[in-house]
Amino acid sequence: MLTAFARAFKTPDLRKKLLFTLGIIVVYRMGTHIPIPGVDYKNVQECVDQASGNQGLFGLVNMFSGGALLQITVFALGIMPYITASIILQLLTVVIPRLEALKKEGQAGTAKITQYTRYLTIALAILQGTGLVATARSGALFSGCTVAGQIVPDQAIFTTIVMVVTMTAGTAVVMWLGELITDRGIGNGMSILMFISIAATFPSALWAIKKQGDLAGGWIEFGTVILVGLVMVGLVVFVEQAQRRIPVQYAKRMIGRRSYGGTSTYIPLKVNQAGVIPVIFASSLLYIPALIVQFSNSTAGWATWITKNLADTAATPHVLLYFFLIVFFAFFYVAISFNPEEVADNMKKYGGFIPGIRAGRPTAEYLSYVLNRITWPGSLYLGLIALVPTLALAGFGANQNFPFGGTSILIIVGVGLETVKQIESQLQQRNYEGFLR
C-alpha cells in the first residue's frame, strides 16, 4: 500500500491534485483558528477550558466545525449550513415537481439545484450565525462558565451585524474551498472538509478522556476507547462495503446490421442505503427539546423531565428514542431516495429485466421487497453504531462526546473509502497496480 501511495505521488497529474487538496485543507484549518471581531478571545479560551469534555448541546455541531464553533472563529459554522441545505433540497426534490423535473434534466438541472443549494446555504448561515451570536451574548454557549456573559463585551447592533456577516462570509469561503477540491483535487470537497473537521477533534478528545480517567492514570480508559474505536471501524467498513446485487439481463436488439444488448449486469443495493443521514436527523431532532429548555431557563416539571430524560445522553428514554428515530429515518430516507417504479420503468425502456421477474410493475414490487428486507439490518446497524460506543464507555465515566461516536465513525470511514477508491481508479487508468493492492 505504501509503495502504491508513493507511485500516486510520482504521477504528475495525481500528485498535483493531492498537493492541491492538502493546500486547501491547510487553508481551511487556518480559518478555524482566526477569531471574529467583537469577541473577547481570552474569555472564550477560559470557557473552552472549563467546558472541556462537557460540550453539552453544541458538542455535535462543534465536532462538524473542527472545534471552531466553541472558539467562535471565522469558520465557526463550518460545513453544517451546506449539509443542512443539501438535505433540505434533496427532500424537497421529492415534494416539489419543479425540482424533480430539474433533477431529470441531467447536468444542466443539477447545476441549477446546486445554485439553489448555495443560496439556501447563505440563508441558513445568516440564521445560524445570528443564533450563535445571540447564544454567546446571553452566556448560554458555555453553561456553567463564570465569564460566559463577558464573551461579547460590546453588545451593540453594529457589532452583532459584523459578527454575523463575518461568519456568513466564512461559510461561503468554506463552500468555495469544498467546490475547489471537487473540481481540481481528489474526492468530494465537502466530504473531505467534513472528514478533516472530525479528525481534527480526535487528539484533544482522546487526551481529555485520558486525563479524566481514574484507572492506571487514565491509560485503561484511553486504551478502551482506542480498542472500541478500532472494532467499530472494522464493523463499519464491513457493512459499508456490503451490498445485495440484483442481476439484470438486457435482451439483444438488432439495429441495422449491428446487434446491441445481450449483456448481464446488476443493481447494487447497499445494506446501509441511507448512509449517515438518519443519525444526523435523529441527533438534530433530539437536540430541539433540550435547546428549548436551555433558552427558556424554566424550572417547571416538564423542563426538569426533559433535562433528566432527553438531554442526558446516557438516560434510558434518550437511548431508546434515539434508536427508534434512527430506524424510522433510515426507512424514510431510503423511501424518498430510491424509487423502485422509476428504476423498473428505465429497465423496461432499455430492454432490461430481472431473471424470473416480469418487467414493469412486478419488477418494481420485487425491488421494493428486497429494499425493505435489507433496510432492516441496515437501520439496526446504524442504531447500534450510534449507541454502542456511548453505552460501552458509560461504565468508565468517559466523555459522552468521545471521538469514536457513531456519526464520526460513519463519516470518516465512508469518506475515507470513497477517496481511496477515487485514487485507486485514477492509478488503474495509468496502468499502475492500484492503491489498495
N, C-alpha and C positions, 0 to 999 in steps of 0.2 A: 504494500500500500504506500509506503514511504517512497519507494522507487517511482511508482506511478505519479505520486504527488510532485516529485522532482521533475518528471517529464512534463507535467502540466505547466510548470514554470519555465521549462525550456521551449515551450511552444509560444512563439511571439504573440499571436493574437490572444491566446488564452492567458498568457502572463499579463498582458496589458489590461484585460478585463479584471483579473484577480487584484492587481495593484490598484486599479481604479476603484473597485469595491472597497478595498481596505482603506483607501484615502477618504472615501465618503463616510466610512464608519468612524474614522478619527475625527472628522469634522462634526459628525453627529454627537459623539461623546464629549467633544469640547463644548458644544452648545448646552449640554445638560449640566454644566458646571458654571455657567455665566448667570449671575443673579439679575433679576429685573429691577428697574429703578423703583424707588419708593418702599423698599423692603430693608429692614434692619437685619443684615446678614448675621451679625453676632448673636442676636436673639434667636434667629432661625436655627443656627448651629446648636445653641444651648437646648432648644426644644427638641431637635432631632436626636441629640444625645440622650435626653430624658425619655424619649419615646422609642428608643432602640429596642427592638424585639416586641414592641406593643403598638403597632401602627393602626390598629383598630379598623374602622370602616374604610380607610383610604389605603390599606395595605395592597389590595389587588391593583388599583389604579397606579399606585406608586411603583409597583413591580413592572407594569407595562411601560412606564415612563423611564425606567432605568434608575429609579431613585430621585428623579428630577422634580417630582410633584411636591414632596415634602421639603425640598430645598428651594422651592418657588423660583425656578430658573427660567430662562428664555424658552426652553423646550419642556416646560413643566407638564403640559398637556400631552406631550409625546404623540404617539400614533393613535391614541384612543378615539379622537374625533373622526379620523378617517375610517377606522374599523367600524364604528357605530354607523357612519354614513353608508358604508358599503353594505352592511347588514340590512339597514332600512331600505335601501334601493333594491336589494335582492328580494326582500319581502314584498315591496310594492310592485315589483315586476309581475308577480302572480295576480295582484289585485287590479292594477291599472292596465287596461288594454293598450294604451299608447306605449307604455314602457315594454310590454310584451311584444308589440309589433317592432319596436326598435331593436330588441334583442334578436329577433329573427332576421333582421336586415344585414347581419354579418358585421364586417369591420366598421362600416360607417355608423351603424346603430350602436355598436359597442363604444365607439368614440364619443357618441352623444351621451350615453349613460355615464361614461367616465367624467364628462364635463359636468353633468348634474351632480355626481358624487363629490366633485371638487367644491361646487357651490355649497352643497349641504355640509361639507366638512368645515368650511369657513363659518357658516352659521352656527354649527354646533360648537366650534371653538370659541366664538364670542359668548355663547350661552354658558359653556363650561368655565371659561375664563372669568366671567362675571361671578359665577357661583364660587369659584376658588378664592377670588379676591374677597368676596363677602365673608366666606368662611374664615379666612386668615384674619380679617379685620375684627371679627367677633371673638376670636380666640378659640373657636371650635375646631380648628385644624389640628391643634395639639391639645387634646383634653388632658388636664392634669398638669400642664406645664405652667410654671409660675410666671413666665414672661410671655405667655401666648398672646395676651392682648396688646403687647407692645411690638409685635412683628411688623405692623404697618403704622409707623408713628404719625404720618401725615394722612389723615382720612378725608382730604378734600376731594371734590368730584373730579377735578382735573387729574390728580394723581391716580385715582381709580381708573379713569379712561386710559391714561398712559400705560398702566399695568395690563389692562385687558387687551389693548392694541398690541403691546409687545408680545404677549403670549399667543395671540391670534396670528401675528406675523411669524412667530416661531413655529406654530403648527403648519403654516403654509410652506415654510422652508423645509420642514421635515417631510411634508408630502412631496415637494420638489426633489429632495435628495433621494427619496424612495423611487421616484419615477426615473431619475438618472441611473440608479443601479439597474432597474429593469431594462432600460434601453441600451446602456453601454457597459454594464457589469455582468455579474453571474447571479442567476436566480431572480426570484421576485423581490423587488426592492423593499416593499412594505413588510414582507415576511422576514427579510434579513434584518431590518431595523428592529422589529419586534424581538427577534432572536437575540440580538445584541443587548437590548434593554433588559431582558430577563436574565441573560447570562451575567450582566454587569452587577446584578444584585447578589449573586451567589457567594462571592468571597466574604463580604461583610455579614451576610445572613448565617453562613456556616460558622464564622468566628464568634458571632453573638450566641449561637447555640452552645459552642464550646465554653464560653465564659459563664453562661447561665447554668451549666451542668454541675451536678454535685458528686457524680461518681468518678473517682480517679481523676479529679481535676477537670472534669468535663469531657475527657477523651472518650469515655464509653458512649456518651450521648452523641458525640461527634462521629465516632465510628458507626454507630447505629444509623445515623442519618445517611452517611455515605453508602452503607450496605443496602438500606431500604431504597435509596435512590437508584443504585445500580440494578436492583431487582425490578423496580418499576420501569426503568428504561428498557431493559430486556423484554419485559412483557409488552410494553407499548410498541417496540419495534416489531415483535412477532405479530401482534394483532393488526397494526397499521399496514403490514405487508400482505395480510390475509385477504383473500377475495374469492368470490364464487364466480366462476367463469361459465357463462351460459353459451353453449355452442350455437353458431348461426351459419347456415348454409345458403349460398347465393346460387340461384339457378343460372344455367348457361343461356345466353341470348346471342342470336346471330344478327349482326348489323352489317349489311353488305356481305363481304366475303370474310369478315373477321368475327370471331366469337368473343364474347365478353362474359364475365361472371364465372360461375362454376368453382368459386373459391370457398374456403372454410375459414371462419374467424370466430370470435367470441365477444360477448358483452361482459366486461369485468365489473362486478358489483362488490364493492369493498364491504367488509364486515362493519367497519366504522365509516359508514357513508356520510355521516353528518359532521365528522371532524370534531373540532373543539368548540363549535358554535353552541351546542346545548349547555356546556359547562359555563360559558360566558353569560348566556341568557339566565341560567339559574342563579349564578352568583349576583348578577345585577339586580334581579328581582328580589332576592333576599336582603339586599342592602337597603332597599327602599324603606321598609318599616323601621329599621334601626336608625336610618338617617332622619326620618320624621321625628323620632323620639329625641335624637340628639339636638335638633334645631328647636324643638318645642320646649325643651327643658322642663317637661312635665313630670310630676311625681305621682300622677294618678295610678290606679291599679292596672290599667291597660298598658301604660308605659313601662311599669315595673315588670309585667308579664313578658312584654316584647324584649326587654333588655335581658331577662333571665333565660328565655327560651329560644329567641330568634337571633339576637345579637351575639350570643355566646356560641362560637363555632363547635364547641365540644358538647353542647346540650343535645339531648336525645331528640326533641322536636325539630331542632335545626338540622340535625343529621338526616332524619327521616324525610323531612320536607325537601331538603336539598337533593337527596337521592331520587325521589319521585319526580321532582321538577326536571332533573336531567333526563330521566327516561321519557317523560312527556315531550320535552323539547326535541329529543332525538327523533321520535316518530314524527313530530310536527315538521321539523326541518327537512327530513327525508321526503315527506309527502309533498312539500312545495318545491323541492329542488329536483326531484326526479319524477317525470311524467311518463308512466308506462304506456298510455294511449298514444302519446307523441312518438315514442320510440317504436311502437308497433306499427304505426302509420308509415314512418320513414322506412322501416324494414320492408313493408309491403310495397311501397313505391318503387324500391330498387330491386325487388325480386328476392328479398331475403326471408328466411323462415327458420324457426327453431325445429330441429328434427323431432317428429312426433306431435307437434303442436300446429294447429291450423293458423294461417295468417289472419290478421285483423284482431277482432275482439278476444278470441281465445288466447292469442299471444299476449295481449295486454293483461288479461286476468292471470296468466301464468307468471308474468314478470312481477305483478303486484303481489302474488302469493309468495314468490321467492324473496322479494324485497322485505316483506313483513317478517318472514322467518329469520332472515339474517340480521334484521334491525334489532330484534330482541336481544341476542347476545351482544351486539354492538352497544346498545344502550346500557345494559347491565355492566358491561366492561367500563364504559365511561363513568358510571356512578361509582364503581369500585375504585377506579384510578383516582377519582376526585376525593374519596373518603378514606381509603385505607391508610395513606401516609399520615393523615391527621390523627386517626384513631391509633395507629401504631406508635406514634410518639407522644400521645397524651399521657401515657403512663410514666414517661421520663420527665414530664413537666416542660417539654421543649416548646419553643415558639410555635404558635399555631400558623403563623405566616412563613413557615420554614421553606427553603428554596425548592425542595423537591415535591411541591404540591402538584395536584393533578393537572391544573391548567398549564403550569410552566413546563412540565414534562411533555405533555402532548404537543405544545407549540415547538419546543426545542427539538424534539425527535422528528416531528413532521417536517419542519423547515430544514433540519439537517439532512434528512433522507432525500428531500426534493432537490436540494442544492448539490449534493453528491451525485445524484442521478444526472443532473444537467452537465456537470463536469465530466462524468463518465461518457455521456453521449457525444460531447464535443471531442473527447480524446479518441473515441472509436471512429469518428469521422476522419481523423487524421491517421488511421491505421495503427494506433497505439494499443497496448494491451488493455488499457482502461484504468479507472481509478480504484475500483473495488477488487481487482484481481491481483 
